[in-house]
Amino acid sequence: MTPKSYSKLIRFLQEELAISPSSIQVALKRSEQDPGPLPMILWQYGLVTLEQLEQIYDWLEAA
């Protein structure tokens, strides 16, 4: 994922799914320690629901 598309994903998370910036920061820090897809990290730590995770992957597929 390029930095530009990464910032678009973060904007989508904040604007469309109302994920708090602090939740996104937690996931970003976790991804540094345990690399993996950001959407999965958000879900694993209970920061998004399964429905939101599906929306994220639908958005990524369409982007």
Beta strands, then each sheet from edge to edge (+ up, - down):
end
